[in-house]
Amino acid sequence: MQISSRIGRELITSVIASIVSAPLVMWYFGRMSIIAPVANLVAGPVITILQPALFLALIFSPIPAVAKFIAAAAHPLMRVFDGIAATAAGIVAPYAGFTGSVAQALRPFPQYQNITLNANPIGNNTYNAFQVRAQKRFSNGLTFLISFNYAKNLTDAHGQSSGGYLGGAQNYYNVSLEKAVEANDVPHALAAAYTYQLPFGTGKNLRTGSRFIDKYVISGWTTSGVWTVQDGKPLALTTQLSLPAAGAVRPNMVSGNVYGAHDRSSFDPAKDLYVNRAAFALPASFTFGNAPRLISQLRAFGIVSWNVALLKSIPIRENLRLILRPEFFNVLNNVNFSAPNQDFSNLAFGRITAAGFCTPLTVSVSVSQSSVDNSVGFASQRTATAVPAAL
């Protein structure tokens, strides 16, 4: 009788809730919906009937067996520290009255949950390079600079340590094992930059004889460019495995044949794998991977690029000029790929899914005004750039 009365009260409450919620649902979704009213009508009585059964199930269910099953399925290091079982396994309590997991008991400072390393000066870096430069100073309208860099950058900690981060160190007790090439290490880099004023127009070797054409049409042209060819940066392979109280684990390197398809001219990202999956494997349980923090012999595709600018200076008055400057990035349309997927636990490991950064054509228009103070021999120049555009 009492349950019947409770069901009746729940039905009345459900009807009231349905009447209130229906306009709100219609206002939110823009149309009438019967989902919320029906749910209110059904949920109230069902919960009322099931509440006693759920309570009895919780009271008489085999909670110890369930807890034991969950604990057995969990990571052994995350199990609750048991003095008898831990002693049998050779693990002793770090101090009297310790409570926590096995992993916590094995920490160097088990009384603390987390320790933050903030700018801890324990990293080491070594950089060696051979650099060559050739330069032609401006004469006859031409200047250029060519430089070549052959370098190696080694470190055991990429960047500044902050918040416990130390370049992905696996074993903080032996940071020397983290020694590898730096993330921005580029062994070979060749760069060339030039500027050339075309020999056309007024005051130049090539003229038409027409004052208007020589001054306003064919003169004032300047071209410049930057040509870059360099090796790719090293890859840092990861897994989705981790050790409690230790952190992420890297894969094992089982073969030196680390590349898959590596020919830039024939590489097809739709079907080719850049990294050879068979050269790596997951480490055994409770062990660190032997792969370096960054792998020097496994690098992303390098960069080949030629950026060109063409400048046209049009005289308006003696001290006022209009300057047009279109810039063409990667004018030869060389394909520069981004780095491949580096997560060994991911099905897309070794696959390149995107191209490198690409800047579109940009055009800028500016007005340059120069003035000379003859009394002090001082020259000044002001430039205003108007509405740059990208195509």
Secondary structure, 3 states (H helix, E strand, C coil): CHHHHHHHHHHHHHHHHHHHHHHHHHHHHCCCCCHHHHHHHHHHHHHHHHHHHHHHHHHHCCHHHHHHHHHHHCCHHHCECCHHHHHHCCCCCCCCCCCCEHHHHCCCCCCCCCCCCECCCCCCEEEEEEEEEEEEEEECCEEEEEEEEEEEEEECCCCCCECCECCCCCCCCCHHHHCEECCCCCCEEEEEEEEEECCECCCCCECCCCHHHHHHHCCCEEEEEEEEEECCCEECCECCCEECCCEECCCEECCCCCECCCCCCCCCCCCCCCECHHHEECCCCCCCCCCCCCEEEEECCCEEEEEEEEEEEEEEECCEEEEEEEEECCCCCCCCECCCCCECCCCCCCCCCCECCCCCCEEEEEEEEEEEECCCCEEEEEEEEEEEEEC
